[in-house]
Amino acid sequence: MDQKKRTEIASLGQFGLIDLLTSGFTPKNASTLKGAGDDAAVIAPGRGEAVLCTTDSFYEGVDFDLTYFPLKHLGYKVVTAGVSDILAMNALPAQITVSLGVSSKLPVEALQDLYEGIAFACKEQEIDLVGGDTRASMTGLVITVTSLGYAKKEKVVYRSGAQQNDLVCITGNLGAAYMGLQLLEREKRVLADVENPEPQFKGYEYLLEKYLKPRPRTDIVRALAEEKIRPTSMIDLSDGLASDLMQICKSSACGARIYLERIPIARQTSALAEEMHSDPVVAALNGGEDYELLFTVPLSMQEQIMRLGLVDVIGHITPASTGCYLVTPDGQDIKLKAQGFPEE
């Protein structure tokens, strides 16, 4: 930022700043009747459709560190995090609003970088930015994203529909985002007092991308629709496999068995975990921020699911009385425990 022009936010004022940041966003969805620029967005879903709405907030120093988080990547990631909740309902996102709490330490150019990332994500996912707000913040940058999506009422999937003997399915691989964060934090500590720091990221680029720029799994929701597969339950992986699976089990009043050897873990995740003397399985179970999809389907759909080529079957649903367990290759049962704050 030091090498770029610096425009103070106060020189534009609140409405001038909003106009500058949102001027490049034009509606793409038929349901968007009026986007940013009025007192409220106007959105009209089709007949028989359900409207889904979710809000996520991100706080500097809690959810992200601007020491190493490029603002363009941050803009992309907050969109991913917002729309991932819509996808987890078996719906497609269509609109978002973005509200900012901004401290005076950030110039206008920094916020333009943030919105460049937001714009890229919106274009890629065919989402309309339809509004938001900006306020002064005394505690650093705060970003709040509200996401709207749509689906036919009968197609919406909840956490509460898992049935006994359903297959537990997962997209992508787990633990990579967490290990990417650990790598960034390690290099920050090591280079804290170095005048011209050169962080060592070679060989771990995939982990950095998974943390800094995770992609929403819109492709999975589209693929399931094409195959006429409606999951019985679904959740996005924001808190880690253990916590999120337990959320499904709690909502569906069931238990689960997942198998250690079936949990997909990337090579770079295992390699960095070994280098840092940590366990990649712990990263997969408890790391969070993977933004993959965890869902269940009836046992009769096993061949259909496997043909997708995008999904791993890692376990099955059991009666509530059996609890939630990880089964090791030698047959040992390890009780799953939720980490951090459960998502409501």
Secondary structure as UniProt FT lines:
FT   TURN            2..3
FT   HELIX           9..11
FT   HELIX           13..22
FT   TURN            23..24
FT   TURN            30..31
FT   STRAND          32..34
FT   TURN            36..37
FT   STRAND          42..43
FT   TURN            47..48
FT   STRAND          49..60
FT   TURN            61..63
FT   TURN            66..68
FT   HELIX           71..87
FT   TURN            88..90
FT   STRAND          92..102
FT   TURN            104..105
FT   HELIX           108..125
FT   STRAND          128..136
FT   STRAND          142..152
FT   HELIX           153..155
FT   HELIX           159..161
FT   TURN            164..165
FT   STRAND          167..171
FT   HELIX           176..190
FT   TURN            191..193
FT   TURN            202..203
FT   HELIX           205..212
FT   HELIX           218..226
FT   TURN            227..228
FT   STRAND          233..236
FT   HELIX           241..252
FT   STRAND          254..259
FT   HELIX           260..262
FT   HELIX           267..275
FT   TURN            276..277
FT   HELIX           280..286
FT   STRAND          293..297
FT   HELIX           299..301
FT   HELIX           302..308
FT   STRAND          311..319
FT   HELIX           320..322
FT   STRAND          324..327
FT   TURN            329..330
FT   STRAND          333..335
//
